[in-house]
Amino acid sequence: MANSVELRLVAPPDDVEVDKGDRLDRIRFNWLSVPLLLPTAILLAAFLAPIGYSAYIGFTNLSLLGPNSVNWHFTGMHNVQAMWQDDLFGKSVYLTIIFVILSGSVGSTAMGLLIAMLMQRAAPSLRSLIGTIAVLATTLPPTTVAVIWWTVTSNGGIFSDIVGMGNTGMLYSVPMLVVSCANCWSLCGLAMLLFSAALKNVPADIVEAAKLEGASSVRIFRMVIFPVLRPTVLTSALLMTLLSFGNFTIIYIMTGGGPQNATNILPVYSYLEGFTYHRLAYGAMLGNVIVLMTAAIGIVFGTISYLESRSERRAI
């Protein structure tokens, strides 16, 4: 073409000195940015201060009542030893993992993705109705969610009658399943919003071409849709996990950790030890375990996200 311009990279001659200064893409630190970061550092310190104080209380003998409520002191690893000898602590950790995975990282994410994909094929009026119900469940206060699910799953509730447990109640027969469903119901609307936005990035022409080639729906989802949704799946799983990990209100109102400690996850167990049995120091130590587990989950998801982004850069 007459108007085309040909670009050539010409290496400099050997006798010409090339500036070997800092590259523009090199990570450099500018000391003038320190004052700009100071407000953020102050807010971060104010956020971490209560966590540090709670961590210290976990190594004391502080109590809500009695002489140790005033004259308390540092006891070292005493609460840690008591925690490892506590059979209920091991059961509480196990129940917490089951609850977080069943209703959070897997349940809410899978349900949100399923609703978002079904809404794409539904009529506009039905799509709006389903989306409104899902978002409404997400915006309801945890107290309202707990009361609703307690009503329909307790003795004589509609769900208990449907499954033939009207005399005993689902909440008493399968308590962990019921509280997990309640938590999943309250979170899947948020996951649905995430996936509804992500599905708009799926190339419709590629999906249509795959259908013309005779690919099954499962193969289209695995080869075309899921690679686009993979970052959103990771984000949703992390968000649902953290929200489920700190869930206290729904379980405490519905079961109080019972029956027979069947739903006594770590947040509920920490509250009961601190404010029901008046062992504030032991409750704070259980809270420290919650912080460590949450940090470990964040590190795992962060590592997975980093590996995913690095593999994508290598593929490019």
Stockholm file with secondary structure:
# STOCKHOLM 1.0

chainA/1-316         MANSVELRLVAPPDDVEVDKGDRLDRIRFNWLSVPLLLPTAILLAAFLAPIGYSAYIGFTNLSLLGPNSVNWHFTGMHNVQAMWQDDLFGKSVYLTIIFVILSGSVGSTAMGLLIAMLMQRAAPSLRSLIGTIAVLATTLPPTTVAVIWWTVTSNGGIFSDIVGMGNTGMLYSVPMLVVSCANCWSLCGLAMLLFSAALKNVPADIVEAAKLEGASSVRIFRMVIFPVLRPTVLTSALLMTLLSFGNFTIIYIMTGGGPQNATNILPVYSYLEGFTYHRLAYGAMLGNVIVLMTAAIGIVFGTISYLESRSERRAI
#=GR chainA/1-316 SS CTTCCCCCCCCCCTTSCCCCCCCTTSCCCCGGGHHHHHHHHHHHHHHHHHHHHHHHHTTBCCCSSSGGGTSCCBCTTHHHHHHHTCHHHHHHHHHHHHHIIIIIITHHHHHHHHHHHHHHHSCHHHHHHHHHHHHHHHHSCHHHHHHHHHHHHSTTCHHHHHTTCTTTCHHHHSHHHHHHHHHHHHHHHHHHHHHHHHHTTSCHHHHHHHHHTTCCHHHHIIIIIHHHHHHHHHHHHHHHHHHHHTCCHHHHHHTTTCSTTTTCCHHHHHHIIIIISCCHHHHHHHHHHHHHHHHHHHHHHHHHHHHHHHHHHHHC
#=GC SS_cons         CTTCCCCCCCCCCTTSCCCCCCCTTSCCCCGGGHHHHHHHHHHHHHHHHHHHHHHHHTTBCCCSSSGGGTSCCBCTTHHHHHHHTCHHHHHHHHHHHHHIIIIIITHHHHHHHHHHHHHHHSCHHHHHHHHHHHHHHHHSCHHHHHHHHHHHHSTTCHHHHHTTCTTTCHHHHSHHHHHHHHHHHHHHHHHHHHHHHHHTTSCHHHHHHHHHTTCCHHHHIIIIIHHHHHHHHHHHHHHHHHHHHTCCHHHHHHTTTCSTTTTCCHHHHHHIIIIISCCHHHHHHHHHHHHHHHHHHHHHHHHHHHHHHHHHHHHC
//
